[in-house]
Amino acid sequence: TDGQLFVAEQLLITAGAWAAKLAEQFGEPVPLEPNGPQMSVTEPVPYALPTVIGVFTKIKEEVIYFRQIPRGNIIIGGGNRNKPDMANRRAYFKPESLINQMKQMSRLIPGAEKLNIIRVWSGIESYTPDSLPIMGRSGKVDGLFYAFGFCGHGFQLGPGVGDVMAELISTGSTRTLISPFDIRRFTDPSAIKTPFFSSLMSAGKLI
């Protein structure tokens, strides 16, 4: 801000990839990793792909997904996530990432590498170690709430998240189960008493 002081009884932090820095100021550090995934769009071709096609694997270079819109363009995502420039709030296009996307796509659709790319872009997203968002009340500060770290799904989930968080802030509870997204799974896992977290902890999936 420009130095102004704002006072509120309740605060909801929804700062995306920058939210971990704010949460840490309240004593709740979160291992949030910012990344700049890259997307691309092909020239229009005859419509032939009525569903999303994708490969998801632990090998990041081989992750690929794409879908075709009715006008014929194919929208492509996946592959390596570039490191963004957090200070300037920018994620930059890298030609090698596009080359890899087309290579992986051609494994599923031979000849796809010959398509012309007409547009590319990148943006900043943030990822948690368990690929689940941070959503709910603070474990340390009364009146503080979080909704961030949606691992690439925040845009789609935004309206529902806003509705649930409004319910939590205004009534103190939610009809939707959000305990799996509690920030304390990183800051104080022993404080969470739900079967969901008990099973994860016993399996050694939470550290």
FIPANU-308385 format. One record per residue (C-alpha): residue number from 1; x, y, z. Coordinates in steps of 0.05 Angstrom, whole numbers, plus 5000, padded with zeros to 4 digits. Last residue first. Example, Ala and Ser with C-alpha at 12.3 -4.5 7.8 and 13.67 -1.06 7.14 Angstrom:
2
<node><k>2</k><u>5273</u><v>4979</v><w>5143</w></node>
<node><k>1</k><u>5246</u><v>4910</v><w>5156</w></node>
This chain:
207
<node><k>207</k><u>5111</u><v>4313</v><w>5140</w></node>
<node><k>206</k><u>5045</u><v>4285</v><w>5114</w></node>
<node><k>205</k><u>5044</u><v>4224</v><w>5069</w></node>
<node><k>204</k><u>5072</u><v>4177</v><w>5122</w></node>
<node><k>203</k><u>5014</u><v>4129</v><w>5116</w></node>
<node><k>202</k><u>4994</u><v>4142</v><w>5188</w></node>
<node><k>201</k><u>4995</u><v>4216</v><w>5174</w></node>
<node><k>200</k><u>4950</u><v>4209</v><w>5113</w></node>
<node><k>199</k><u>4900</u><v>4165</v><w>5149</w></node>
<node><k>198</k><u>4896</u><v>4211</v><w>5209</w></node>
<node><k>197</k><u>4889</u><v>4270</v><w>5163</w></node>
<node><k>196</k><u>4825</u><v>4244</v><w>5131</w></node>
<node><k>195</k><u>4799</u><v>4214</v><w>5196</w></node>
<node><k>194</k><u>4798</u><v>4285</v><w>5225</w></node>
<node><k>193</k><u>4833</u><v>4313</v><w>5287</w></node>
<node><k>192</k><u>4880</u><v>4367</v><w>5262</w></node>
<node><k>191</k><u>4924</u><v>4396</v><w>5316</w></node>
<node><k>190</k><u>4977</u><v>4343</v><w>5306</w></node>
<node><k>189</k><u>4991</u><v>4371</v><w>5236</w></node>
<node><k>188</k><u>5017</u><v>4438</v><w>5264</w></node>
<node><k>187</k><u>5045</u><v>4485</v><w>5210</w></node>
<node><k>186</k><u>5036</u><v>4442</v><w>5148</w></node>
<node><k>185</k><u>4970</u><v>4407</v><w>5162</w></node>
<node><k>184</k><u>4954</u><v>4470</v><w>5202</w></node>
<node><k>183</k><u>4935</u><v>4508</v><w>5138</w></node>
<node><k>182</k><u>4869</u><v>4468</v><w>5137</w></node>
<node><k>181</k><u>4852</u><v>4442</v><w>5067</w></node>
<node><k>180</k><u>4828</u><v>4374</v><w>5089</w></node>
<node><k>179</k><u>4781</u><v>4410</v><w>5138</w></node>
<node><k>178</k><u>4741</u><v>4440</v><w>5080</w></node>
<node><k>177</k><u>4677</u><v>4398</v><w>5083</w></node>
<node><k>176</k><u>4621</u><v>4439</v><w>5053</w></node>
<node><k>175</k><u>4563</u><v>4459</v><w>5098</w></node>
<node><k>174</k><u>4609</u><v>4511</v><w>5127</w></node>
<node><k>173</k><u>4621</u><v>4541</v><w>5196</w></node>
<node><k>172</k><u>4633</u><v>4607</v><w>5232</w></node>
<node><k>171</k><u>4571</u><v>4641</v><w>5203</w></node>
<node><k>170</k><u>4596</u><v>4702</v><w>5165</w></node>
<node><k>169</k><u>4669</u><v>4681</v><w>5155</w></node>
<node><k>168</k><u>4653</u><v>4609</v><w>5139</w></node>
<node><k>167</k><u>4595</u><v>4625</v><w>5092</w></node>
<node><k>166</k><u>4637</u><v>4677</v><w>5055</w></node>
<node><k>165</k><u>4692</u><v>4626</v><w>5050</w></node>
<node><k>164</k><u>4645</u><v>4575</v><w>5020</w></node>
<node><k>163</k><u>4617</u><v>4624</v><w>4968</w></node>
<node><k>162</k><u>4685</u><v>4650</v><w>4948</w></node>
<node><k>161</k><u>4711</u><v>4579</v><w>4940</w></node>
<node><k>160</k><u>4652</u><v>4562</v><w>4896</w></node>
<node><k>159</k><u>4664</u><v>4622</v><w>4851</w></node>
<node><k>158</k><u>4740</u><v>4611</v><w>4848</w></node>
<node><k>157</k><u>4741</u><v>4536</v><w>4833</w></node>
<node><k>156</k><u>4755</u><v>4543</v><w>4758</w></node>
<node><k>155</k><u>4806</u><v>4599</v><w>4766</w></node>
<node><k>154</k><u>4837</u><v>4567</v><w>4827</w></node>
<node><k>153</k><u>4854</u><v>4501</v><w>4794</w></node>
<node><k>152</k><u>4928</u><v>4510</v><w>4779</w></node>
<node><k>151</k><u>4954</u><v>4486</v><w>4845</w></node>
<node><k>150</k><u>4900</u><v>4519</v><w>4888</w></node>
<node><k>149</k><u>4950</u><v>4550</v><w>4935</w></node>
<node><k>148</k><u>4904</u><v>4603</v><w>4964</w></node>
<node><k>147</k><u>4843</u><v>4615</v><w>5009</w></node>
<node><k>146</k><u>4862</u><v>4637</v><w>5080</w></node>
<node><k>145</k><u>4825</u><v>4666</v><w>5140</w></node>
<node><k>144</k><u>4844</u><v>4711</v><w>5198</w></node>
<node><k>143</k><u>4791</u><v>4732</v><w>5249</w></node>
<node><k>142</k><u>4828</u><v>4700</v><w>5307</w></node>
<node><k>141</k><u>4901</u><v>4689</v><w>5293</w></node>
<node><k>140</k><u>4938</u><v>4623</v><w>5305</w></node>
<node><k>139</k><u>4906</u><v>4565</v><w>5267</w></node>
<node><k>138</k><u>4880</u><v>4611</v><w>5213</w></node>
<node><k>137</k><u>4812</u><v>4596</v><w>5184</w></node>
<node><k>136</k><u>4798</u><v>4558</v><w>5120</w></node>
<node><k>135</k><u>4829</u><v>4541</v><w>5053</w></node>
<node><k>134</k><u>4901</u><v>4524</v><w>5035</w></node>
<node><k>133</k><u>4896</u><v>4485</v><w>4971</w></node>
<node><k>132</k><u>4914</u><v>4412</v><w>4957</w></node>
<node><k>131</k><u>4971</u><v>4389</v><w>4913</w></node>
<node><k>130</k><u>5004</u><v>4352</v><w>4972</w></node>
<node><k>129</k><u>5069</u><v>4392</v><w>4968</w></node>
<node><k>128</k><u>5031</u><v>4458</v><w>4954</w></node>
<node><k>127</k><u>5032</u><v>4491</v><w>4886</w></node>
<node><k>126</k><u>5028</u><v>4564</v><w>4864</w></node>
<node><k>125</k><u>5009</u><v>4593</v><w>4797</w></node>
<node><k>124</k><u>5039</u><v>4649</v><w>4755</w></node>
<node><k>123</k><u>5020</u><v>4658</v><w>4683</w></node>
<node><k>122</k><u>5045</u><v>4638</v><w>4614</w></node>
<node><k>121</k><u>5023</u><v>4652</v><w>4543</w></node>
<node><k>120</k><u>5027</u><v>4626</v><w>4472</w></node>
<node><k>119</k><u>4990</u><v>4642</v><w>4408</w></node>
<node><k>118</k><u>4987</u><v>4621</v><w>4335</w></node>
<node><k>117</k><u>5022</u><v>4553</v><w>4337</w></node>
<node><k>116</k><u>5024</u><v>4520</v><w>4269</w></node>
<node><k>115</k><u>5011</u><v>4446</v><w>4267</w></node>
<node><k>114</k><u>5067</u><v>4400</v><w>4241</w></node>
<node><k>113</k><u>5081</u><v>4372</v><w>4311</w></node>
<node><k>112</k><u>5011</u><v>4342</v><w>4311</w></node>
<node><k>111</k><u>5033</u><v>4292</v><w>4259</w></node>
<node><k>110</k><u>5022</u><v>4232</v><w>4303</w></node>
<node><k>109</k><u>4968</u><v>4246</v><w>4356</w></node>
<node><k>108</k><u>4986</u><v>4216</v><w>4423</w></node>
<node><k>107</k><u>5062</u><v>4217</v><w>4417</w></node>
<node><k>106</k><u>5053</u><v>4281</v><w>4376</w></node>
<node><k>105</k><u>5027</u><v>4316</v><w>4438</w></node>
<node><k>104</k><u>5091</u><v>4300</v><w>4476</w></node>
<node><k>103</k><u>5135</u><v>4330</v><w>4422</w></node>
<node><k>102</k><u>5089</u><v>4390</v><w>4414</w></node>
<node><k>101</k><u>5093</u><v>4405</v><w>4488</w></node>
<node><k>100</k><u>5169</u><v>4395</v><w>4488</w></node>
<node><k>99</k><u>5178</u><v>4446</v><w>4432</w></node>
<node><k>98</k><u>5133</u><v>4495</v><w>4471</w></node>
<node><k>97</k><u>5175</u><v>4487</v><w>4533</w></node>
<node><k>96</k><u>5239</u><v>4498</v><w>4493</w></node>
<node><k>95</k><u>5211</u><v>4563</v><w>4466</w></node>
<node><k>94</k><u>5204</u><v>4593</v><w>4536</w></node>
<node><k>93</k><u>5147</u><v>4641</v><w>4551</w></node>
<node><k>92</k><u>5156</u><v>4685</v><w>4612</w></node>
<node><k>91</k><u>5120</u><v>4689</v><w>4678</w></node>
<node><k>90</k><u>5116</u><v>4759</v><w>4708</w></node>
<node><k>89</k><u>5101</u><v>4789</v><w>4775</w></node>
<node><k>88</k><u>5162</u><v>4835</v><w>4774</w></node>
<node><k>87</k><u>5190</u><v>4809</v><w>4840</w></node>
<node><k>86</k><u>5161</u><v>4739</v><w>4828</w></node>
<node><k>85</k><u>5197</u><v>4728</v><w>4762</w></node>
<node><k>84</k><u>5169</u><v>4659</v><w>4746</w></node>
<node><k>83</k><u>5205</u><v>4592</v><w>4743</w></node>
<node><k>82</k><u>5180</u><v>4553</v><w>4683</w></node>
<node><k>81</k><u>5135</u><v>4493</v><w>4691</w></node>
<node><k>80</k><u>5157</u><v>4436</v><w>4647</w></node>
<node><k>79</k><u>5104</u><v>4399</v><w>4608</w></node>
<node><k>78</k><u>5030</u><v>4413</v><w>4608</w></node>
<node><k>77</k><u>4982</u><v>4454</v><w>4566</w></node>
<node><k>76</k><u>4953</u><v>4456</v><w>4496</w></node>
<node><k>75</k><u>4891</u><v>4489</v><w>4467</w></node>
<node><k>74</k><u>4873</u><v>4461</v><w>4398</w></node>
<node><k>73</k><u>4838</u><v>4509</v><w>4351</w></node>
<node><k>72</k><u>4781</u><v>4480</v><w>4309</w></node>
<node><k>71</k><u>4723</u><v>4530</v><w>4316</w></node>
<node><k>70</k><u>4689</u><v>4480</v><w>4362</w></node>
<node><k>69</k><u>4746</u><v>4481</v><w>4414</w></node>
<node><k>68</k><u>4798</u><v>4425</v><w>4416</w></node>
<node><k>67</k><u>4828</u><v>4400</v><w>4480</w></node>
<node><k>66</k><u>4898</u><v>4388</v><w>4505</w></node>
<node><k>65</k><u>4937</u><v>4356</v><w>4561</w></node>
<node><k>64</k><u>5010</u><v>4338</v><w>4568</w></node>
<node><k>63</k><u>5055</u><v>4314</v><w>4625</w></node>
<node><k>62</k><u>5116</u><v>4280</v><w>4596</w></node>
<node><k>61</k><u>5167</u><v>4333</v><w>4617</w></node>
<node><k>60</k><u>5139</u><v>4330</v><w>4688</w></node>
<node><k>59</k><u>5157</u><v>4257</v><w>4698</w></node>
<node><k>58</k><u>5110</u><v>4241</v><w>4756</w></node>
<node><k>57</k><u>5057</u><v>4226</v><w>4705</w></node>
<node><k>56</k><u>4993</u><v>4256</v><w>4676</w></node>
<node><k>55</k><u>4976</u><v>4244</v><w>4603</w></node>
<node><k>54</k><u>4919</u><v>4282</v><w>4571</w></node>
<node><k>53</k><u>4861</u><v>4285</v><w>4523</w></node>
<node><k>52</k><u>4801</u><v>4330</v><w>4535</w></node>
<node><k>51</k><u>4739</u><v>4310</v><w>4496</w></node>
<node><k>50</k><u>4706</u><v>4323</v><w>4429</w></node>
<node><k>49</k><u>4771</u><v>4318</v><w>4389</w></node>
<node><k>48</k><u>4757</u><v>4317</v><w>4314</w></node>
<node><k>47</k><u>4742</u><v>4388</v><w>4291</w></node>
<node><k>46</k><u>4779</u><v>4403</v><w>4226</w></node>
<node><k>45</k><u>4840</u><v>4448</v><w>4241</w></node>
<node><k>44</k><u>4844</u><v>4518</v><w>4268</w></node>
<node><k>43</k><u>4915</u><v>4543</v><w>4282</w></node>
<node><k>42</k><u>4944</u><v>4519</v><w>4347</w></node>
<node><k>41</k><u>4940</u><v>4548</v><w>4417</w></node>
<node><k>40</k><u>4993</u><v>4548</v><w>4472</w></node>
<node><k>39</k><u>4998</u><v>4545</v><w>4547</w></node>
<node><k>38</k><u>5057</u><v>4551</v><w>4595</w></node>
<node><k>37</k><u>5061</u><v>4538</v><w>4669</w></node>
<node><k>36</k><u>5097</u><v>4591</v><w>4710</w></node>
<node><k>35</k><u>5112</u><v>4563</v><w>4779</w></node>
<node><k>34</k><u>5109</u><v>4586</v><w>4851</w></node>
<node><k>33</k><u>5123</u><v>4534</v><w>4905</w></node>
<node><k>32</k><u>5086</u><v>4541</v><w>4971</w></node>
<node><k>31</k><u>5117</u><v>4508</v><w>5033</w></node>
<node><k>30</k><u>5072</u><v>4545</v><w>5083</w></node>
<node><k>29</k><u>5095</u><v>4587</v><w>5142</w></node>
<node><k>28</k><u>5042</u><v>4603</v><w>5194</w></node>
<node><k>27</k><u>5070</u><v>4655</v><w>5243</w></node>
<node><k>26</k><u>5026</u><v>4713</v><w>5220</w></node>
<node><k>25</k><u>5082</u><v>4742</v><w>5177</w></node>
<node><k>24</k><u>5090</u><v>4672</v><w>5147</w></node>
<node><k>23</k><u>5018</u><v>4676</v><w>5121</w></node>
<node><k>22</k><u>5036</u><v>4739</v><w>5082</w></node>
<node><k>21</k><u>5096</u><v>4707</v><w>5048</w></node>
<node><k>20</k><u>5055</u><v>4645</v><w>5035</w></node>
<node><k>19</k><u>5002</u><v>4688</v><w>5000</w></node>
<node><k>18</k><u>5048</u><v>4711</v><w>4943</w></node>
<node><k>17</k><u>5031</u><v>4653</v><w>4896</w></node>
<node><k>16</k><u>4957</u><v>4668</v><w>4905</w></node>
<node><k>15</k><u>4943</u><v>4730</v><w>4947</w></node>
<node><k>14</k><u>4876</u><v>4707</v><w>4975</w></node>
<node><k>13</k><u>4884</u><v>4726</v><w>5048</w></node>
<node><k>12</k><u>4817</u><v>4737</v><w>5083</w></node>
<node><k>11</k><u>4818</u><v>4787</v><w>5140</w></node>
<node><k>10</k><u>4766</u><v>4796</v><w>5195</w></node>
<node><k>9</k><u>4757</u><v>4850</v><w>5249</w></node>
<node><k>8</k><u>4788</u><v>4902</v><w>5203</w></node>
<node><k>7</k><u>4838</u><v>4959</v><w>5209</w></node>
<node><k>6</k><u>4872</u><v>4991</v><w>5149</w></node>
<node><k>5</k><u>4934</u><v>5034</v><w>5157</w></node>
<node><k>4</k><u>4957</u><v>5075</v><w>5097</w></node>
<node><k>3</k><u>5030</u><v>5071</v><w>5076</w></node>
<node><k>2</k><u>5019</u><v>5074</v><w>5001</w></node>
<node><k>1</k><u>5000</u><v>5000</v><w>5000</w></node>
